[in-house]
Every structure is written in C-alpha cells, then in structure tokens.
C-alpha cells in the first residue's frame, strides 16, 4: 500500500523504474554475502526493494484498461510468472554449472551478476517507455485517446469509493477475508500432500 500511494503521487514511470533499479542494486550486493546474517539482511532488503512491483503494475494497468479488458491483461501479466520459472530454472542451472569458478567467482555469484543486468535494463527501459497519462502517449491518435479516456471514466463511475474504516465495516470485506483464509488453508493442505507424496515416487 505505501508503495502504491507513492506510485500514485510520483507516477508509474518514475516509481516502477525506481523499483527495478533498486532491485538490481540489492541483487548485485547479494554477491558479496559472506555469511547467514548478511545473506538474510540482503534478502530482506531485496524483498523491500521489489515488494511494490506486482501491486504497482496492477495499479498501472488500472489506469490504462477498463474492467472489461483488465482481467485478461492481468492474467496475461501473471502468466509470465510460471513461464519465467520454466525458462529461468534451467537457464539458472546452466549459468551456475558453466560459469562456476570463472574469474574466481562461484556459479551462484555469476547468477546474481547476470540477473542484475536484466533488472537494470528493464528499469532503465521502463523510465523511457512507460507513460503516466494517456495524453502523453504519442502512438495513439486523438480519437483513440478520447475513446480510452471515456471508457476509463465510465468504468470509474461504476466503482464505489470508501474510507478505510468504511471498508472494514462492510460485511462483504469480512466475507471475502474468510474465503481467502479458507483458500490459503486448502493450498497449505494441498502443498503438504504434494510434498509428502514426492518421496514415495
């Protein structure tokens, strides 16, 4: 929430770029972890650096897509998570295996160094490629900008705005919370089952 409040104030272009650049710097520093304490501190700082990325992207998509398209776009964005894991896992293993010992660096240090390059490039690209407002985009015509603005305005009219206190007083919020907790409990039980059966195979 604090990250999205800042994003709303300073703009997505600046804030998402900041998240990616900070993420890459802290990730680079992880190369120099020399024990459990320094590793845990750096992992904590890495979490702080990247915590606002996912909610920031979702908020950014809210400013560009109306509700009838938003779920598809967010689903597409979230599909990148398993795809990146499927690609990144084998690539990470290859990097650690092939580069381990090169120039005196362990394979895991090479992994962090290469990861830094990707995050830094994305962060710099975000600063130059993202647009905070529809009006600032050069690749949309005036008619397209007006149509997009009308769709977003009509979408905004359908939403109700509440204070934090009003949200907590709403029984639907509590009901949603119960469903979330039950779903999480079910996922935990499923994870226990999957991890328990794995040794049998």
N, C-alpha and C positions, 0 to 999 in steps of 0.2 A: 504493500500500500504506500509506504513513504516514497518508494522509487517511482510509482506511477503518478503520485502527486507532483513530484519534481518533473517528470516527463511532460505532464500536462502544462506545467509552468514554463519550462525552457524549450520544449519542442522535442519531437521524436528524433529528428535528425541529429541533434547535439547529444541527447541522452543515450540513445542506442549505440551511437559511435563511442561514447564515453564508456559504456558497459563493456563493449568488445575490446577496446584498447586496454582498460584496466584488467580485464580478464586475461588478456595475453601477457601483460607485465607480471601479474601474480603467478600465472602458469610458468613463466620463464624462471621466476625466483624459486619455484619448486625444484628446479635442477640442483639448487645449492643446499637442499635439505640434508642435514648431517646426522639426524637422529630422530627419534619418535616425537620429541617435543616440537622441534622446528617443523617437522612434517605436518603435525596436527595444526599448528598455528597457521601454516601456509594453506592447508586445505580449508580451514575456517575462513581465512581471508578470500580464498578463491570462491567459496560459497557466497560470501558477502558481495564480492565483485559481480557475480553473474546472477544473483537472486532476482534482480528486476528484469532480466531479459525476456523470459517467457510471458509474464503479465504485461510487459511493455509492448511486445509485439502484438498481443491480443488487443490491447487498448489502441494501438496504432491502426489495426485492421478495422476497429470500430469507427474510425474517422474516415474510412475510405469505402466501406461496403455496408449496404443496408442489410437488414435482418434476413431477407430472402436469399441472399448470397453468402452471408457471413459464415454460416455453419460449414458450407462447402470449403471456403477459403481456410478456415481454422483447421478443418480436418486435413486438408492438403498440407498445411504447415506442420501439424502434429505427425503426419505420416513420415516426415523427414526424420523423426526420432528413431524408429526401428530401422529405417533404411540406412541412416548414418551408422547405427550399431552394426548392421550386417556388413557394411563396407569397411567401417573403421576398425572392427575387431581383427580381421585378417591382416589389414594393412599395418596396424599397430604391432602385431606379432612379427610381421616381416621386417619392419623397421628395427625392432629390438634385436632380432636374430642377426640381421645383416650388418647393422651398424654398431653392434656391441663391441667395444674396445677400440673403435676407430678414433684416432686422436686422443686416446686415453679416456674417452667418455663411455660410461656404461650405456647399454641399449635403452634403458628407461629415461636416461638424461637426453638422449637423442630424440626420443619420443616427445618429451616436453618442448624441446627446442623447435622441432618441426611444427608442433601444434601452435606454438607462438606465432609463427609466420602466417598460418592460415587465419587465426583470430585477428591479427594485426591488419592484414589485408582487408578482411571483411569490415573491420571497424573503420578504416580509412575510407573504404568504398561507401559505407553507409552514410558517412558525413557528406559526401558529394552526390550521392544518388537519391537519398530519401528526401521527401518534401513534407513539410509540416502542414501545409494547407493546399487545398485543391487549386486555389487561384495561382499558386506559384509554379504549377506544372506547365512546361512548355509543349509537351507531347499530346495534350488534349486541346481540342478546339473549344471556342467559347460556348457553343451549343452543348458539347459534351460536359463541360464543367457545370453549366447551368442545370443540366439534367441530373447529374450526380448530386449536386447541392440540393436539388428539390427532393430527390429520393431520400437523402440523409435527413433532411428537415422533416419530411413526412414520417420517417421512421422514428425520429426523436419525439414526435408528438404522441406516439403510442406508448412511450415509456413513462412510468411514474417516478417521481423524484422524492426521496425520503431522507430524513436525517438518520444518523446512525442509531439514535435512540428509537426512532420510529421503525427502523428495520428490525431491531431486536424485539420490539413489541408485536411484530407481525407473526401470527401463528404459522404462516406458510414458511417463514425462515426457519423456525424450530423444526417443522416437519421435514424440510429439506435436510437440515442438520442430522436428524435421526436416520434418514435414508443414506446419507453419506457415511455415517459411522457404521451402519449395518453393512454397507457395501465394502467398506475397508475391512471389517471383521471377516467377511466372506473371503476377501482376497488374501488375508493372512492365513486363514484355514486352508485355502487352496494352495498357497505357497508352501505351507508346512507339508501338505500331502505330496506335492510335486517333488520337493527336496527330500522327503522321506523315501519315496519310491525309487529315486535315481540310483542309490547304491545297489538296489536289487538287480537293476539291469546291468 
